[in-house]
Amino acid sequence: MAEPKKKLRQISRPFVADGPTGVSIRDRLKGLTGEDERILRLVSEHMGRLASLDLARRCRDGLEHSADTWAARKRDLTVLSSSRWAGSVTSNTHDQWGLSRRAQHAHLQSLGAGISMVRHRLSLPVGEKGSRGKPGGYRSKHEWFTKTRRLAILEGEFERVTAAREAGKVSIVRGGRKLLNNRHNLAAAHLTAEQWRDRWDAARWFLTADGESGKRLGNETIRVTLDGEISIKLPAPLAEYANAPRGRYVLAAKVTFPHRGDEWRDRIEGNRAVAYRIHYDVERGRWYLDASWTRKELPVVPLDALRAGGVIGVDMNADHLAAWRLDTHGNPTGNPRRFDYDLTGTAPHRDAQLRHALTRLLHWAKATGAAAIAIEDLDFTDSTTREKHGRKKRFRQLISGVPTSKLRARLLSMCAETGIGVIAVDPAYTSLWGGQHWQKPLTTPKRPVTRHQAAGVAIARRALGHRIRRRTAPPRQHQSDAGGHRTAQARPGDRRREGNRPRVPGPRTRSDGAERGRNAATQNTQNRSGCSAEYEFWQQDSLPLSR
């Protein structure tokens, strides 16, 4: 008996993705004097020590944290800095602790998924093949034994992390765990001890000030005027180094913010909150100033309005974006496009590659007049573990190489500036059905269509509200119009699009009577299998004449 087919899962409805919630811009501090750099280092080191002490206290409090403990920490920091500096430090500490708790929860989920998968594969006979999307048993007895040891390690780690989470303990490294581990292998990191120490110190510095609406220029701690002058409120122990009234130090460098400078000026003119961060790039030997603020809620464009101008379906891959534009009826128009990027090398290089590819995509979308871009709502966190895919290391690396979260965040922020909407769709079966229904029909001798481009068509059709499956043309022997039967797909809103063709009143040929054709939709006179006309004598009537 044949095995029943796997039941398809429920497809979620497409939705309009929300835009970015904040804005961040950067400018270089040019023209700093030696005294300016010395003061910046003193303030950064002093506030960095306070931030480390506050983070240690917050971790010791654990789940017993309350408003009273928060207030006590802030009072102690105020004595060594100022009330606004203390507020920025405690706010940053809470963000770090909350991020670590979320990462701890994600780690527990990953360990739980790995444990269940290993247990499932260990329960199967050795060498049994997988089915219905689930892996089978292990290949050999040796692999089965090593996986039992692996299961014990995972269970031990799961118990340890669970106990730490219940106790409210988290693991945080100010400066970054990766940089900390580089200290143990400087040769592999291509660093000397002095170079590593400079990077470690700069990563642990703290020179961040939260904004405050209603105050002068939106920030009292780090103040930037309209002409770009920067002044810093020095902490209490460093007030002797002030070169301006009220314990402030004015830098010689000025900023202009070429990118989004007008928006930044509008905010500080209205005394709205702007947060600033001064940091040092050790590799380049430069100081930078970042300005950030919360973005006001953008008006949400309805889904039907985005569909009216056509949609571009984008299939994300490990090395390129495959895109195709569809009109409102779900028909591909023009030629598909491919936007390549290289995700090897350093993180800044990968980010630049993504931005370059998305810039070309948005320029093409504006040129075609598309109102929205459709992407898959992907999340590969449960598909990159070796417990699920076993020895398929290259496949796991391929899935891990797809920049789902970074590309989605970049796309949302860049589309918000260009006025193009983003429609997120369910990724289920888009590649499978796109290749099955669209790859071959769209392929021409001069335009070979890849599976990824066909998946882009499937993604766009799902965003438009159409079915991915193409309407199959009937065989030639069942077409009422020989060689000319239309195969164009009716719109979803058309009524009775699957019904019979309407009857034209009156005689259609000279041999037809006035009442002929009344039951044309149900008459049993067509040459079809099972009809009585198939076994009767057939004689061709006279050719129809035009009326």
N, C-alpha and C positions, 0 to 999 in steps of 0.2 A: 504494500500500500504506500502510495506516495506521501511524503511528509508534508503536512500543511504549511502553506506559505506564512512567512513572518508577518504579523499584523503591523501595519503602518502606524506610527505614532501620530498624535494630534498635532496639527500645524498651527502655530500661534499666528495671530493677526499682525500685519505690519503696523508700525507706529512711527511717529515723528520723533527723532532723537533730540534730546535737550541740548542746548548750546552750552558754551563754557560759562563758568560761574565767576571767573576772575580774569584779570589782565595783569601782565608783568612785562615791564620794559627795562632796558639796560643801557647804560652809557659809561664810557671810560672816564676815569678821573685823570685828566691830562694836566701837566704843569705842577704837580705836587712838589713841594720843597722837601729837603731832608728833614726839617723839623715837623712838617705835616706827616710824613711817613712814620716818624718816631712816635708822635702822639697817637696815630691810628693803631700802631702796634701795642702801645701801652693800654689803650682803652679796650682793644680786642682781647688782649691777654687777661686783663682784670675781669671783664665781663664773662670771658670763657671759663675762668675758675669758678665764678659764682654760678654759672649755668651748670657746671659739673656737680657742684655741691647740691644744688637744688634738685637735679635729676636723681642723685643718690637718695636724697630724703624722700622724694616721691616714690621711688621704687621700694624703699623700706616701709612706707605707709601701706602699699598694696591696696587691698580691697577696703581697708579701714580709712581710706581717704574721705575727707568731708570738707565742708566749707570752713570749718574752724582750723583744720590743719593747713588748708590753703592760705588762709589769712595769716597764720603764724609764720609760714614760710615767706610770705610777701613782706611782712614787717621786718623780718631779719635781713632780707635783701635790701630793703629801703635804707637801712642804716649804712650799708656799704656802697650804695649807688644812689638811687633816687626812686621815687614812687613809680614813675613811668618806666624806668629801666627795669624795676622789679616786676611790673605787670607784663612787660614783654618777655622776660625770662620765664616766669611761671606759665604764661600762655604757651610758649614754645615747649616747655617741659611736658605739659599735658598733651600736646599734639604728638610728641614722641612716644609717650607712654601709651596713648590710644592706638597709634599705628602699630606698636609692638604687640598689643593685645590682639589686634585684627590679624597680624601675621601669625601669631601663635595659634589662633583659631583655624586659619587656613592650613597650617602645618598639621594640625590634628586631623583635619578632613583628609589631607593627602595620605597620612599614615593609615587612617581607617580604610581608605579605598585600597591601598596596597595590601593590607592585611587580608581583607575580604577576597581580593583577587588571588593571592597566593594560596589561601585556604581552598578556594574553588579549584584551582589547578592541581593542588596536591590530592584532592579527593577523587580525581579522575585517574583512570588507568594510564600507565606510562605509554606514550606513543599515540594516544587517542587524539583524533583531529577535532578541531573546534567546529562549532555550528552556530548559526543565528547570531553572528557578530561577536560571539564569545570565544576566547582562546581555549584550546584543548589541553590535554595533559602534557607533561614535560617529556622531552625527547628521550631521555635515558635515565637509568637509575641514579647515576652520578649527579645529574642535574636535579633530580627529585630530592636527593639527600642534601645538596647544597642549598636548595630552596627551603628545606626545613630549618636549616641554620639561619637563613635570611629571615624567615618568619619569626624566629625567636628574637632576633635583633630588633625587628620592627615592633613586636609586642612589648619588648622592654622599653624602647624609645617612646611608645605610645603611653605606657604607664607613667614614665618620668614626666612627659609633657603634660599629661592630664593632672598629675599631682601638683605641678608647678602652676598650672592655670587655676586650679581650685584654691591654691594658697595665694593667688594674686601676684606671683613672681614672673617677671619678664626679663629678657636678656637684651640690653641696649648697649651699643658701643658708640660713644661720641667720637666722631671722626671717621666711622665706617669700619665694618668688620674686614672688608677686603684689604683696606690699607693696613690694618693691624696685622693681618696674616702675612702681608708682604715683608714685614720686619723679620720674619723667620726664614725668608728665602729671598734675600736682596738680589742675588745673581739672576734669578728667573725674572724678577721685576725690573732688572736693568737700572738699579738704583744703588747709590752709596749710602752709608749710614747717615751722613750729613744731609743728603738730599731727602732721604726718608724722614728725617727729623723735621726738616722745613715743611714738608707736606703735612705731616702729622700735626704740627703746631697750628698751621694755617687752617686745617680742617676743624680744629677744636676751638678756634676763636669765635667770639660772639659779638656782633655789632649790628643788631637788628632792632628796630624800633617800630612798634605798632602805631598806626595812625589813630586820630581821634577827631571825629566830626565836631564842628563848632569852634575848634581851636584855630589859632592863626596858621594859615597855609596847610592845615590838615595834619600837622605833626609838630609837637613841641620838643621832642627829643632830638631828632635829626630834621632840621628845617632846611628846605630848599626854596629859594625865592624865585620869582618869575624870571629874573635875569640869570639864574643858574648858580647863585652863590649858596654854598653849603656851610652850615654851622651845626656843631654838635654840642649838646649839653653834657658836660663832663661829669663823671661820677664824683661823689663827695671826696674820696681819697685823692683824686687827681685834679681837684679844682685849682691848684696852684699853677697849672699849665695853661690856664685860660688866657686868651688874648682879646676877649670881648667882654662886655658887661654881663652880669648875672651868670658867671661861671660857664661861658660858652667859648668854643674854639672855632674860628672861621678858617676854612681851608682856602688855599690859594687857587685850587682847581675849580673850574665851573663846568656844569653839564648843560646840554641843550636838548637831549632826547630827540634825535631826528625821527625816530619811529614813534608814532602816537603822541608826539609832543603837544599837539593842539588839545587832545583829550585830557592830557595831564594838566595843562594850564587851566582848562576849564574847571577842573576839580579843585585845584589849590586856590583859584580865584574865589570859588564858592566856599572855601574853608571846609571842604569835605575830606574824609579820612584817606590818607595815602600812607602806606607802610614802606619803609626804606630799609635796605640792607647793604652794607659796605663789606666787601670781601676782597681777598687777595688771591690772584692766580700765580702760583709759584712757578709754573713752567714758563709763562710769558713775562713774569716780573711786573705785572700791572695790577692796579687797583680799579675796582668797578663799583658802580652804584646801581642797585636794582630798585625800581619803584613798582609797587603793586597795589591794587585796590579791587574791591568786590564789584563785579559787573552787575549793572542793573538788569532786571529780568527783561529779556527780549520778547516781543510779541510772538506768540506761537501761531504759525501758519497752519491752517487746517490741512488735513491729508488730501482732501479733494482738490484744494487749490494747487497743491504741489503736483498732483497728477495731471492737471490740465495742460501744463506746458511740456509734457514728456518727461521721461525718467532715464537716467543713465545707470545701467546695472554694472557694478564693479565687483569682480571676483578677486579676492586677495590671495596672493601666493607668496612663497618664500623669496622670490626674486623679481616679481613683477606684478603689476595690476592689469587685469584684462577687463576692458570696458567696451560697452556697446550701447548706443542710444536707441530707445524705443519710443514710438509715438503713443498717443493716448489709447489707441486700440490694441496695443501690444505687439505691433509689427516692428521688426528691426529696420532702421533707416541708416543709410550711409554704410561706411565700412567700420569694422571694429578697430580699436586702438589698444596698443600695448605700451605701458609705462614701466620701464625697467629701473631697478635700484639694486645696489650692492650693500648687503648688510654685514660685510666683514670689516674688521678693523676696530677702531676705537668707538666709544659711544658717541662722541660729537660727529664723527664721520657717518655713522649709521643714521643719526638724527638728521643730518644735512641731506642724506640720500632720500629719506622719506619726504622731507619738505620739498625737495626738488621734484620728485615724482608727483606729489599732490599739487604742486603749483602748475605743472603741465596739464594735469587732469582738470583742474578748475578753469584754466584758460580755454581748454577745449570745450568744457561745458558751457562757458559763457558764449563762445563762438557759435555753438549749435542752438543756443536759446533754451536749453534744458532748465527746468525749474528745480530739480531735485536730483540727488545722487542716492542710489539704493545700495546698501551694503548688508552683509550678513552679520547678525548679532552673535559673533563667535566667542567661545571660551574654551580653550584647549587644556585647562588645568587638570582635567581628569583623564587626558589621553597622552600625556607625556611621560608616564612612569614606565619603568622597565618591567614592572610586575604585570602590566596589561599586554604589552607588545613583545615581551620576552627578548629574543636576540635581534629584533628588528631595530638595531641601533640607528641606522641611517633614516628609517622612517620616523623614529622618535625625534631625531635631530631636525628632520624636515618640518615636523609639526611645531617643534619649539622655535624654529626659525621664522615662522609666520608672525609678523609684528602686529598681533590683533589689538592689544590695548593701546600701544603707542600710536599706531596708525589711526585708530578710532579717535583718540584724543586730538591728534593733530588735525584730522579731517574736520572734526566738529568746530574747532577754533578757527580754522581757515575758511570754512564755509560760512561761518557767522559773519565774517568780514566781507565776503563777496556777495552775500544775499542769496545763497543757494541752500536749500533745505537738505536734510539728511533723513532718509527713510530706512529704518532698520527692519529686516525681515528675518524670519525663521530660517536657519541654514539647512534644515532637513531636506535631503534628497536633491538639492539644487544641482550639484555636479552630476549625479546619476541621471536625473531626468533631463537635464540640459543636454548632456551628451546623447541620450537616447532619442529625444524628440527634435532637437534643433541642429546638432552638429552636421549631420548628413544633408538635410534639406538646404542649409545655408552655404554649403561648400560648393564652390565653382572651380573650373579649371585654373582661373587666375587668382582665386582667393580661397586658399585652404583655411578652414575654420578649426581651431583647436578646441579641446574639451573645456578649457578655462573660459574661452570666449562664449561658448554655448552656455556655460554656467552663468555668465553675466547676463545673458538673455533670460534665463530662468529666474534670476534674482530680480531683474527689472519687471518681469511679468507678475511675479508675486507681489511686488510693491505696488503695481497698478491695480491689483485686485483680480487679475485674470488667472485662469488655470495654466499651469506650465505645459500641459499636454496639448499638442497641436491637434486640430480637428482632422481626422483621417479622411482622405478622399475615397469614395466608394470605388469598387472595381469597375472596369470598363463595361462589362456586360450588364451591370446594374445601374448604369447612368441613363437617365431619361433623355438627356441631350448628348448625343453621340459626340465624344471628343471635345465637348465644350462646356461640360458641367463645371460650375464655379466651385472653388474650394476655399474662398475667402471666409474667414471666421466672423460670425456675427458677434455683435457687442453683447456683453452680459446683460445690459438693460433692455435689449430688444425682446418683445413679447412673442411667444410662439415661434422662436427661432428654430426649434427642432420639429415643428409641425409640417403639415403638407402645404404645398404651394396654393395660393388662392386661385379659385376658378374664375376664368374670364367668361362673363355671360355672353350668350349668343352663339351662333354656329362658328366653329373654328375652321372648317373646310366646306367645300361645296357638297360633299357627300354626307355631312353631318346635318341632322335635324336640329330644330330649335331647342329640343329638350336634351339633346346629347351633351354629355359632360357634366350633368348634375351630380353624378356619383363618381366623378373621375378620380377622386382621392381613394376610393375604396373598391373600385372595379377590379375584377379578377381577369384582366385581359392582357397583362404584361407577361413577357417572356421571362419568367422567374421560376426557379426550382420549386416544385410543389404546386404550381398553379395549373388549373385545368387547361389553359391555353397551351401548355407545354406538350400535351398529348393530342391536340387537335390539328386539323389541317390549317396551315397558315398561308395566307395570301396577302401580299403587300397592297395597301390601299393606294389611292392616287396621291400624288405629292401635295402637301399643303400649299395653298395659295395665300398670298398676303391679302389682307382686307383693304 
